[in-house]
Amino acid sequence: MSSRDRSPKSPRVPTIVGALALVAAASGLFGCAEMRQNMRGEFVSYRGAWFCGAAGCEEAKMQRSSQAHREGDITINHGKLSAGAALVFNAGKAPETFSATVSDCAGKSASVPDDKLEAPGSHKIAGQSASYVVRIDPKDYPALTLGKGCKKWMVTTHATWPKGTSWEQKAGIEQK
């Protein structure tokens, strides 16, 4: 009897092992690219939302939201959105470009004006001097619905770096 006859193996085992190895290698390639981008600091993370007690308050008087819920990977902070909000995002390292869009429940969206995007050091949100701030004032978005069944807006930031990498980070704010 040959050694081959003494230890019979299923012909499917190598096929299954090979398929699993191929899947692991493919997912590793995509995971490695994102990991390299993270290691280079080319990412943006969400730090939370600050809300005004009354319309037009100064940033230094805004209060951090202590209430939130999650929808998948997205944090939705709760507060008095009608009086204005500041969403805080931290970049691992300074991006070449930084912009944001805001969208409502109906899927309508608008670009956040440049004067409502504040770079690190140019705002007065307590304890967040190294972060970007996206100011949201509902009167800047007359085409978006707030209230009447739509109490939540989503904010998406877009950042790019010199090597052509980019990152989108989403967060939400919901009217209390």
C-alpha positions as CSV (number, residue, x, y, z in Angstrom):
1,M,0.0,0.0,0.0
2,S,1.4,3.4,-0.9
3,S,1.5,6.3,1.5
4,R,-1.1,7.9,-0.6
5,D,-3.5,5.1,0.0
6,R,-2.9,5.1,3.8
7,S,-4.1,8.7,4.4
8,P,-6.9,9.4,2.1
9,K,-7.8,13.1,1.8
10,S,-10.9,14.8,0.5
11,P,-10.2,16.5,-2.8
12,R,-12.4,19.4,-1.5
13,V,-10.1,20.4,1.4
14,P,-7.4,22.0,-0.8
15,T,-10.1,23.8,-2.8
16,I,-11.8,25.2,0.4
17,V,-8.4,26.1,1.9
18,G,-7.4,27.8,-1.3
19,A,-10.6,29.8,-1.6
20,L,-10.3,31.0,2.0
21,A,-6.7,32.0,1.5
22,L,-7.7,34.0,-1.6
23,V,-10.5,35.8,0.3
24,A,-8.1,36.6,3.2
25,A,-5.5,37.9,0.7
26,A,-8.0,40.1,-1.1
27,S,-9.5,41.5,2.1
28,G,-5.9,42.1,3.4
29,L,-5.1,44.2,0.4
30,F,-8.0,46.5,1.0
31,G,-7.4,46.5,4.8
32,C,-3.8,47.3,4.3
33,A,-4.5,50.4,2.2
34,E,-6.8,51.8,4.8
35,M,-4.3,50.9,7.6
36,R,-1.5,52.6,5.7
37,Q,-3.7,55.7,5.4
38,N,-4.5,55.6,9.1
39,M,-0.8,55.2,10.0
40,R,0.0,58.3,7.9
41,G,-2.6,60.3,9.8
42,E,-4.8,60.7,6.7
43,F,-8.2,60.3,8.4
44,V,-10.9,62.4,10.1
45,S,-12.7,61.3,13.3
46,Y,-15.9,62.7,14.8
47,R,-15.6,64.3,18.2
48,G,-19.2,65.3,18.9
49,A,-21.6,68.2,18.6
50,W,-22.1,71.4,20.6
51,F,-25.4,73.3,20.6
52,C,-26.5,76.8,21.3
53,G,-29.1,77.4,24.0
54,A,-30.5,80.4,22.0
55,A,-30.1,81.3,18.3
56,G,-26.8,83.1,17.5
57,C,-24.9,82.3,20.7
58,E,-21.1,82.6,20.7
59,E,-19.1,79.4,20.3
60,A,-17.6,79.7,23.7
61,K,-21.1,79.5,25.2
62,M,-22.1,76.4,23.3
63,Q,-22.8,73.2,25.3
64,R,-21.6,69.8,24.3
65,S,-24.4,67.3,23.6
66,S,-24.5,64.5,26.2
67,Q,-27.3,62.7,24.3
68,A,-26.8,60.6,21.2
69,H,-27.7,57.4,19.5
70,R,-26.0,55.3,16.8
71,E,-27.3,54.4,13.4
72,G,-24.8,51.8,12.1
73,D,-21.4,53.5,12.2
74,I,-22.8,57.0,12.5
75,T,-23.3,58.9,15.8
76,I,-26.3,61.2,15.9
77,N,-26.1,63.8,18.6
78,H,-29.3,65.4,20.1
79,G,-29.8,69.0,20.8
80,K,-31.6,72.3,20.0
81,L,-30.7,72.3,16.3
82,S,-32.9,75.2,15.5
83,A,-30.6,77.5,17.5
84,G,-27.5,76.3,15.7
85,A,-24.8,73.6,16.2
86,A,-21.1,73.0,15.8
87,L,-19.9,69.5,14.8
88,V,-16.3,68.8,15.7
89,F,-14.0,66.7,13.6
90,N,-10.4,65.9,14.2
91,A,-7.9,65.2,11.4
92,G,-4.9,62.9,12.1
93,K,-2.8,65.5,10.1
94,A,-3.8,68.6,8.4
95,P,-5.6,67.8,5.1
96,E,-5.0,69.7,1.9
97,T,-8.7,70.4,1.5
98,F,-11.6,70.2,3.9
99,S,-15.2,70.6,3.0
100,A,-18.7,69.4,4.2
101,T,-22.2,68.9,3.0
102,V,-25.4,68.7,5.0
103,S,-28.5,66.7,4.1
104,D,-32.0,66.2,5.4
105,C,-34.3,63.3,5.8
106,A,-35.7,63.7,2.3
107,G,-32.2,63.3,0.8
108,K,-31.8,67.0,-0.2
109,S,-28.3,68.2,0.4
110,A,-26.3,71.5,0.3
111,S,-22.6,72.4,0.6
112,V,-21.6,74.0,3.9
113,P,-20.4,77.5,3.1
114,D,-16.6,78.1,3.6
115,D,-17.2,80.7,6.3
116,K,-18.9,78.0,8.4
117,L,-15.9,75.6,8.2
118,E,-13.4,76.6,10.9
119,A,-9.8,75.3,10.9
120,P,-8.0,74.3,14.1
121,G,-7.2,77.3,16.3
122,S,-9.7,79.6,14.6
123,H,-12.7,78.7,16.8
124,K,-13.6,78.8,20.5
125,I,-15.1,75.4,21.1
126,A,-13.7,74.5,24.5
127,G,-11.1,71.7,24.6
128,Q,-11.2,71.2,20.8
129,S,-8.6,73.7,19.5
130,A,-6.8,71.1,17.4
131,S,-10.0,70.1,15.6
132,Y,-12.1,71.4,12.6
133,V,-15.5,72.8,13.4
134,V,-18.5,72.7,11.0
135,R,-21.1,75.3,12.0
136,I,-24.7,74.5,11.1
137,D,-27.3,77.2,11.3
138,P,-30.7,76.1,9.8
139,K,-31.3,79.5,8.3
140,D,-28.3,78.9,6.0
141,Y,-30.2,76.0,4.4
142,P,-33.7,77.1,3.5
143,A,-34.1,74.3,0.9
144,L,-33.6,71.6,3.6
145,T,-36.4,70.4,5.8
146,L,-36.2,70.7,9.6
147,G,-39.3,69.7,11.6
148,K,-42.5,68.4,9.9
149,G,-41.4,64.8,10.3
150,C,-37.7,65.5,9.6
151,K,-35.8,66.3,12.8
152,K,-32.4,64.9,11.7
153,W,-29.7,66.3,9.5
154,M,-26.5,64.4,8.4
155,V,-23.2,66.2,7.9
156,T,-20.5,64.6,5.8
157,T,-17.0,66.0,5.8
158,H,-14.6,65.5,2.8
159,A,-10.8,65.7,3.4
160,T,-8.0,65.2,0.9
161,W,-4.2,65.0,1.3
162,P,-1.4,65.6,-1.2
163,K,-0.8,62.0,-2.2
164,G,-4.4,61.8,-3.5
165,T,-5.9,60.0,-0.5
166,S,-9.3,61.1,0.7
167,W,-11.6,60.5,3.7
168,E,-15.3,61.0,4.3
169,Q,-16.6,61.1,7.9
170,K,-20.3,61.3,8.6
171,A,-22.2,62.5,11.7
172,G,-25.7,63.5,12.5
173,I,-27.6,66.0,14.6
174,E,-31.2,65.6,15.7
175,Q,-33.6,68.2,17.0
176,K,-34.7,67.5,20.6
